[in-house]
Amino acid sequence: MKLTKRHLTGKEYLSTVTDLLQRIRLEGAHEGLYEAADLQWWWREDDEAFPERQLFWFDSLGTVVACLLRHDAGTEWNNDFICLPSARRVVEDEVISEVVAEISNRDRVSTITVRDDDLCLQKALEDVGFVKDTVAMIQTELANDPAKTQLAPGLHLKSRVEDTLPHHLIRRNGNGITLKLSECSLYRPELDLCIRDASGNVAAYALFWMDNVTKVGLLEPLRTEASFRRLGLARHLITEGIARLRELGAESIRVTYSTDNDAAASLYHQAGFEDRIKRLEYSQDPRH
């Protein structure tokens, strides 16, 4: 089979990468690197000025089977390669070598995220001088739903359906965040949660995503502001979000944490999540 490739940008990119990730999830409960909602959350940072960053491969029927995503991190290029499990053989024959060449032939050092069980891509990277770092990220899955908790007096939780104040994500993501979220097919305002104090100050927030195609719920992002920590706010957001996802039909609920974030690991494990997928980071050996 001969695959064709296209560079996609804008909403066409968003729709195509969502379709690919949903197809991957439907082929296997723990296949691939990401959930479709992960990439929809990344949409807030999308820049159409660099169309070459988002390269897709399609089969003869026009079905998307793989993509290479590139992120300009300033001093380096961060990369993610995603492919449909059922197309793995043709992807390995026609695409892997091209991907490795693409990320190697740059003016800056490249890094790429790889599953710890993707031995084919790992070998292809190592053959051209990439080196494996430690495990960078771990995706977890909820094994046991936690009991609900109570908020401390003076604090109130509202979703974006109820909250009339400026969006709590603007501070760290800019004024365009509300438009970006509205363009995401998986975004639901009733799952966009914020805890505020009596003066309206943001204490903590969490955004949950519900994918009705895959029946997977995702938590991304979660944050407690410094002056409100150690009040159990993150745990309260998690339990409330899980309950809402279950009401919407979520059969699996997931969250990812960085391996250097011990507090996050402890929080999620105590809330009933169990580690599932390990993501490694490969980087170019500066000697090559």
C-alpha positions as a Markdown table, in Angstrom:
| # | Residue | x | y | z |
|---|---|---|---|---|
| 1 | Met | 0.0 | 0.0 | 0.0 |
| 2 | Lys | 1.3 | 3.4 | -0.9 |
| 3 | Leu | 0.5 | 6.1 | 1.6 |
| 4 | Thr | 0.1 | 9.8 | 0.7 |
| 5 | Lys | 1.1 | 12.6 | 3.0 |
| 6 | Arg | -0.2 | 16.1 | 3.6 |
| 7 | His | 0.7 | 19.0 | 5.9 |
| 8 | Leu | -2.4 | 20.2 | 7.7 |
| 9 | Thr | -3.1 | 23.3 | 9.7 |
| 10 | Gly | -6.0 | 25.0 | 11.5 |
| 11 | Lys | -9.3 | 23.3 | 12.1 |
| 12 | Glu | -8.6 | 20.7 | 9.4 |
| 13 | Tyr | -5.6 | 19.6 | 11.5 |
| 14 | Leu | -7.7 | 19.6 | 14.7 |
| 15 | Ser | -10.4 | 17.5 | 13.1 |
| 16 | Thr | -7.9 | 15.0 | 11.5 |
| 17 | Val | -5.8 | 14.4 | 14.6 |
| 18 | Thr | -8.9 | 14.0 | 16.7 |
| 19 | Asp | -10.2 | 11.4 | 14.2 |
| 20 | Leu | -6.9 | 9.5 | 14.2 |
| 21 | Leu | -6.7 | 9.4 | 18.0 |
| 22 | Gln | -10.3 | 8.2 | 18.3 |
| 23 | Arg | -9.6 | 5.5 | 15.8 |
| 24 | Ile | -6.6 | 4.4 | 17.7 |
| 25 | Arg | -8.5 | 4.2 | 21.0 |
| 26 | Leu | -11.3 | 2.2 | 19.3 |
| 27 | Glu | -8.8 | -0.3 | 18.1 |
| 28 | Gly | -7.3 | -0.9 | 21.6 |
| 29 | Ala | -8.1 | 0.3 | 25.1 |
| 30 | His | -4.4 | 1.2 | 25.8 |
| 31 | Glu | -3.0 | 1.8 | 22.3 |
| 32 | Gly | -1.1 | 4.9 | 21.3 |
| 33 | Leu | 0.4 | 7.8 | 23.1 |
| 34 | Tyr | -2.5 | 10.1 | 23.8 |
| 35 | Glu | -6.3 | 10.6 | 24.0 |
| 36 | Ala | -8.0 | 12.8 | 21.5 |
| 37 | Ala | -8.7 | 15.3 | 24.3 |
| 38 | Asp | -5.0 | 15.6 | 24.9 |
| 39 | Leu | -4.5 | 17.1 | 21.5 |
| 40 | Gln | -7.6 | 19.2 | 21.8 |
| 41 | Trp | -6.1 | 20.8 | 24.9 |
| 42 | Trp | -2.9 | 21.5 | 22.9 |
| 43 | Trp | -5.1 | 23.4 | 20.4 |
| 44 | Arg | -4.9 | 26.4 | 22.6 |
| 45 | Glu | -1.2 | 26.8 | 21.5 |
| 46 | Asp | -1.7 | 26.1 | 17.8 |
| 47 | Asp | 0.1 | 28.4 | 15.4 |
| 48 | Glu | -0.9 | 28.2 | 11.7 |
| 49 | Ala | 2.3 | 30.0 | 10.7 |
| 50 | Phe | 4.3 | 26.7 | 10.6 |
| 51 | Pro | 2.3 | 24.2 | 8.5 |
| 52 | Glu | 5.2 | 21.9 | 8.2 |
| 53 | Arg | 5.0 | 21.0 | 11.9 |
| 54 | Gln | 1.9 | 18.8 | 11.3 |
| 55 | Leu | 2.4 | 16.1 | 8.8 |
| 56 | Phe | -0.2 | 13.4 | 8.1 |
| 57 | Trp | -0.2 | 10.1 | 6.2 |
| 58 | Phe | -3.4 | 8.7 | 4.5 |
| 59 | Asp | -4.1 | 5.3 | 3.0 |
| 60 | Ser | -5.7 | 4.8 | -0.5 |
| 61 | Leu | -9.2 | 5.2 | 1.0 |
| 62 | Gly | -8.3 | 8.6 | 2.4 |
| 63 | Thr | -8.2 | 7.4 | 6.0 |
| 64 | Val | -5.6 | 9.0 | 8.2 |
| 65 | Val | -3.2 | 6.4 | 9.6 |
| 66 | Ala | -0.3 | 8.3 | 11.1 |
| 67 | Cys | 1.0 | 11.8 | 11.9 |
| 68 | Leu | 4.1 | 13.6 | 13.0 |
| 69 | Leu | 3.6 | 16.6 | 15.3 |
| 70 | Arg | 6.3 | 19.1 | 15.9 |
| 71 | His | 6.5 | 21.7 | 18.7 |
| 72 | Asp | 8.9 | 24.7 | 18.6 |
| 73 | Ala | 10.3 | 24.7 | 22.1 |
| 74 | Gly | 12.7 | 27.5 | 21.5 |
| 75 | Thr | 16.1 | 25.8 | 21.8 |
| 76 | Glu | 14.8 | 22.4 | 20.4 |
| 77 | Trp | 12.1 | 20.7 | 18.5 |
| 78 | Asn | 9.7 | 18.4 | 20.5 |
| 79 | Asn | 8.1 | 15.7 | 18.4 |
| 80 | Asp | 5.3 | 13.1 | 18.7 |
| 81 | Phe | 4.7 | 10.3 | 16.2 |
| 82 | Ile | 1.2 | 8.7 | 16.3 |
| 83 | Cys | 0.0 | 5.8 | 14.2 |
| 84 | Leu | -3.1 | 3.5 | 13.8 |
| 85 | Pro | -2.3 | 0.0 | 15.2 |
| 86 | Ser | -4.0 | -1.7 | 12.3 |
| 87 | Ala | -1.7 | 0.2 | 9.8 |
| 88 | Arg | 1.4 | -0.5 | 11.8 |
| 89 | Arg | 3.1 | -2.8 | 9.2 |
| 90 | Val | 2.7 | -0.3 | 6.3 |
| 91 | Val | 3.7 | 2.5 | 8.6 |
| 92 | Glu | 6.9 | 0.7 | 9.7 |
| 93 | Asp | 7.7 | 0.0 | 6.0 |
| 94 | Glu | 7.0 | 3.4 | 4.5 |
| 95 | Val | 6.9 | 6.0 | 7.3 |
| 96 | Ile | 9.2 | 5.3 | 10.2 |
| 97 | Ser | 12.4 | 6.0 | 8.3 |
| 98 | Glu | 11.0 | 9.2 | 6.9 |
| 99 | Val | 10.0 | 10.4 | 10.4 |
| 100 | Val | 13.4 | 9.7 | 11.8 |
| 101 | Ala | 15.1 | 11.5 | 8.9 |
| 102 | Glu | 12.7 | 14.4 | 9.3 |
| 103 | Ile | 13.3 | 15.0 | 13.0 |
| 104 | Ser | 17.1 | 14.4 | 12.6 |
| 105 | Asn | 17.6 | 17.0 | 9.8 |
| 106 | Arg | 17.0 | 20.2 | 11.7 |
| 107 | Asp | 18.9 | 23.2 | 12.9 |
| 108 | Arg | 18.2 | 22.4 | 16.5 |
| 109 | Val | 18.3 | 19.3 | 18.7 |
| 110 | Ser | 15.1 | 17.2 | 18.5 |
| 111 | Thr | 13.4 | 15.2 | 21.2 |
| 112 | Ile | 10.6 | 12.7 | 20.6 |
| 113 | Thr | 8.1 | 11.0 | 22.9 |
| 114 | Val | 8.0 | 7.2 | 22.5 |
| 115 | Arg | 6.1 | 4.5 | 24.4 |
| 116 | Asp | 8.3 | 2.2 | 26.4 |
| 117 | Asp | 7.0 | -0.9 | 24.4 |
| 118 | Asp | 7.5 | 0.7 | 20.9 |
| 119 | Leu | 10.6 | -1.2 | 20.1 |
| 120 | Cys | 10.5 | -0.5 | 16.4 |
| 121 | Leu | 10.6 | 3.2 | 16.7 |
| 122 | Gln | 13.1 | 3.0 | 19.5 |
| 123 | Lys | 15.6 | 1.0 | 17.4 |
| 124 | Ala | 15.1 | 3.4 | 14.4 |
| 125 | Leu | 16.0 | 6.3 | 16.6 |
| 126 | Glu | 19.0 | 4.7 | 18.3 |
| 127 | Asp | 20.3 | 3.7 | 14.8 |
| 128 | Val | 20.7 | 7.4 | 14.0 |
| 129 | Gly | 22.1 | 8.5 | 17.3 |
| 130 | Phe | 19.1 | 9.3 | 19.5 |
| 131 | Val | 19.5 | 8.3 | 23.1 |
| 132 | Lys | 16.9 | 7.2 | 25.6 |
| 133 | Asp | 16.3 | 9.3 | 28.7 |
| 134 | Thr | 14.4 | 8.2 | 31.7 |
| 135 | Val | 10.6 | 7.8 | 31.7 |
| 136 | Ala | 9.2 | 11.2 | 31.2 |
| 137 | Met | 5.4 | 10.8 | 31.6 |
| 138 | Ile | 3.0 | 8.2 | 32.9 |
| 139 | Gln | -0.7 | 7.9 | 31.9 |
| 140 | Thr | -2.9 | 6.5 | 34.6 |
| 141 | Glu | -6.4 | 5.0 | 34.6 |
| 142 | Leu | -9.0 | 5.1 | 37.3 |
| 143 | Ala | -9.4 | 1.7 | 39.0 |
| 144 | Asn | -11.6 | 2.7 | 41.9 |
| 145 | Asp | -13.9 | 5.7 | 42.0 |
| 146 | Pro | -13.1 | 7.9 | 45.1 |
| 147 | Ala | -15.6 | 9.0 | 47.7 |
| 148 | Lys | -16.7 | 12.6 | 47.4 |
| 149 | Thr | -15.3 | 15.3 | 49.7 |
| 150 | Gln | -16.5 | 18.6 | 51.1 |
| 151 | Leu | -15.1 | 22.0 | 50.5 |
| 152 | Ala | -13.8 | 24.2 | 53.3 |
| 153 | Pro | -16.2 | 27.0 | 54.4 |
| 154 | Gly | -16.0 | 30.1 | 52.2 |
| 155 | Leu | -15.1 | 28.2 | 49.0 |
| 156 | His | -17.4 | 27.5 | 46.2 |
| 157 | Leu | -17.2 | 25.2 | 43.1 |
| 158 | Lys | -18.8 | 26.3 | 39.8 |
| 159 | Ser | -18.6 | 25.1 | 36.2 |
| 160 | Arg | -18.3 | 27.5 | 33.3 |
| 161 | Val | -22.1 | 27.1 | 32.8 |
| 162 | Glu | -22.6 | 28.7 | 36.2 |
| 163 | Asp | -19.6 | 31.0 | 36.5 |
| 164 | Thr | -20.1 | 34.6 | 35.2 |
| 165 | Leu | -16.6 | 35.9 | 36.1 |
| 166 | Pro | -13.8 | 35.9 | 33.5 |
| 167 | His | -12.5 | 32.5 | 32.6 |
| 168 | His | -10.0 | 31.2 | 35.2 |
| 169 | Leu | -7.7 | 29.9 | 32.4 |
| 170 | Ile | -7.1 | 33.4 | 31.0 |
| 171 | Arg | -4.3 | 34.2 | 33.4 |
| 172 | Arg | -2.0 | 31.5 | 32.1 |
| 173 | Asn | -3.3 | 31.0 | 28.6 |
| 174 | Gly | -4.3 | 34.4 | 27.4 |
| 175 | Asn | -7.6 | 36.0 | 26.4 |
| 176 | Gly | -8.0 | 33.7 | 23.4 |
| 177 | Ile | -8.5 | 30.6 | 25.5 |
| 178 | Thr | -12.3 | 30.8 | 25.5 |
| 179 | Leu | -12.4 | 30.9 | 21.7 |
| 180 | Lys | -9.9 | 28.0 | 21.4 |
| 181 | Leu | -11.9 | 25.9 | 23.8 |
| 182 | Ser | -15.1 | 26.6 | 22.0 |
| 183 | Glu | -13.5 | 25.3 | 18.8 |
| 184 | Cys | -12.8 | 21.9 | 20.4 |
| 185 | Ser | -15.5 | 19.2 | 19.7 |
| 186 | Leu | -14.8 | 17.5 | 23.0 |
| 187 | Tyr | -14.9 | 20.6 | 25.3 |
| 188 | Arg | -18.0 | 20.8 | 27.6 |
| 189 | Pro | -18.4 | 23.9 | 29.8 |
| 190 | Glu | -20.1 | 21.8 | 32.5 |
| 191 | Leu | -16.9 | 19.9 | 32.9 |
| 192 | Asp | -14.7 | 23.1 | 33.2 |
| 193 | Leu | -14.6 | 23.5 | 36.9 |
| 194 | Cys | -13.3 | 26.2 | 39.2 |
| 195 | Ile | -13.2 | 26.8 | 42.9 |
| 196 | Arg | -13.3 | 30.4 | 44.1 |
| 197 | Asp | -13.2 | 32.1 | 47.5 |
| 198 | Ala | -15.9 | 34.5 | 48.7 |
| 199 | Ser | -14.2 | 37.4 | 46.9 |
| 200 | Gly | -14.1 | 35.6 | 43.5 |
| 201 | Asn | -10.4 | 34.8 | 43.6 |
| 202 | Val | -9.4 | 31.6 | 41.8 |
| 203 | Ala | -8.4 | 28.9 | 44.3 |
| 204 | Ala | -8.2 | 25.8 | 42.1 |
| 205 | Tyr | -9.4 | 24.6 | 38.8 |
| 206 | Ala | -9.7 | 21.4 | 36.7 |
| 207 | Leu | -10.8 | 20.8 | 33.1 |
| 208 | Phe | -12.4 | 17.4 | 32.3 |
| 209 | Trp | -13.0 | 16.1 | 28.8 |
| 210 | Met | -15.6 | 13.6 | 27.7 |
| 211 | Asp | -15.1 | 11.7 | 24.5 |
| 212 | Asn | -18.5 | 10.2 | 23.5 |
| 213 | Val | -16.9 | 8.2 | 20.7 |
| 214 | Thr | -14.4 | 6.3 | 22.8 |
| 215 | Lys | -16.2 | 6.6 | 26.2 |
| 216 | Val | -12.9 | 7.9 | 27.7 |
| 217 | Gly | -12.8 | 10.8 | 30.2 |
| 218 | Leu | -9.6 | 12.8 | 30.6 |
| 219 | Leu | -8.4 | 15.3 | 33.2 |
| 220 | Glu | -6.2 | 18.1 | 31.8 |
| 221 | Pro | -5.2 | 20.5 | 33.3 |
| 222 | Leu | -5.5 | 20.6 | 37.1 |
| 223 | Arg | -4.0 | 23.4 | 39.3 |
| 224 | Thr | -4.3 | 24.7 | 42.9 |
| 225 | Glu | -3.0 | 28.2 | 43.4 |
| 226 | Ala | -0.2 | 28.5 | 46.0 |
| 227 | Ser | -2.1 | 30.3 | 48.7 |
| 228 | Phe | -4.9 | 27.7 | 48.7 |
| 229 | Arg | -2.8 | 24.5 | 48.8 |
| 230 | Arg | -3.2 | 21.8 | 51.4 |
| 231 | Leu | -6.9 | 22.3 | 51.7 |
| 232 | Gly | -7.9 | 19.2 | 49.7 |
| 233 | Leu | -9.1 | 21.3 | 46.7 |
| 234 | Ala | -7.4 | 19.2 | 44.0 |
| 235 | Arg | -9.0 | 16.0 | 45.5 |
| 236 | His | -12.4 | 17.7 | 45.6 |
| 237 | Leu | -12.1 | 18.7 | 42.0 |
| 238 | Ile | -11.1 | 15.2 | 41.0 |
| 239 | Thr | -13.9 | 13.5 | 42.8 |
| 240 | Glu | -16.5 | 16.0 | 41.4 |
| 241 | Gly | -15.1 | 15.7 | 37.9 |
| 242 | Ile | -15.2 | 11.9 | 38.1 |
| 243 | Ala | -18.8 | 11.9 | 39.2 |
| 244 | Arg | -19.8 | 14.2 | 36.3 |
| 245 | Leu | -17.9 | 12.0 | 33.8 |
| 246 | Arg | -19.6 | 8.9 | 35.0 |
| 247 | Glu | -23.0 | 10.6 | 34.6 |
| 248 | Leu | -22.1 | 11.3 | 31.0 |
| 249 | Gly | -21.2 | 7.7 | 30.3 |
| 250 | Ala | -17.4 | 7.6 | 30.8 |
| 251 | Glu | -16.2 | 4.0 | 31.0 |
| 252 | Ser | -12.6 | 4.9 | 31.5 |
| 253 | Ile | -11.1 | 8.0 | 33.2 |
| 254 | Arg | -7.5 | 8.9 | 32.7 |
| 255 | Val | -4.9 | 11.5 | 33.7 |
| 256 | Thr | -1.1 | 11.8 | 33.0 |
| 257 | Tyr | 1.6 | 13.1 | 35.3 |
| 258 | Ser | 5.3 | 13.8 | 35.0 |
| 259 | Thr | 7.6 | 11.4 | 36.8 |
| 260 | Asp | 9.4 | 14.3 | 38.5 |
| 261 | Asn | 6.1 | 15.4 | 40.1 |
| 262 | Asp | 5.9 | 13.4 | 43.3 |
| 263 | Ala | 2.9 | 15.4 | 44.6 |
| 264 | Ala | 0.8 | 14.7 | 41.5 |
| 265 | Ala | 1.7 | 11.0 | 41.5 |
| 266 | Ser | 0.6 | 10.7 | 45.2 |
| 267 | Leu | -2.6 | 12.7 | 44.6 |
| 268 | Tyr | -3.7 | 10.5 | 41.6 |
| 269 | His | -2.8 | 7.2 | 43.2 |
| 270 | Gln | -4.6 | 8.1 | 46.4 |
| 271 | Ala | -7.7 | 9.1 | 44.3 |
| 272 | Gly | -7.8 | 5.6 | 42.8 |
| 273 | Phe | -5.7 | 5.9 | 39.6 |
| 274 | Glu | -3.3 | 3.2 | 38.6 |
| 275 | Asp | -0.3 | 3.6 | 36.2 |
| 276 | Arg | -0.8 | 2.2 | 32.7 |
| 277 | Ile | 1.4 | 3.7 | 30.0 |
| 278 | Lys | 5.0 | 4.8 | 30.2 |
| 279 | Arg | 6.2 | 7.5 | 27.8 |
| 280 | Leu | 10.0 | 7.7 | 27.2 |
| 281 | Glu | 11.8 | 10.7 | 25.8 |
| 282 | Tyr | 14.5 | 10.2 | 23.2 |
| 283 | Ser | 16.9 | 13.0 | 22.3 |
| 284 | Gln | 19.7 | 13.5 | 19.8 |
| 285 | Asp | 23.1 | 12.6 | 21.0 |
| 286 | Pro | 25.1 | 15.9 | 20.7 |
| 287 | Arg | 28.0 | 13.9 | 19.4 |
| 288 | His | 26.1 | 13.0 | 16.2 |
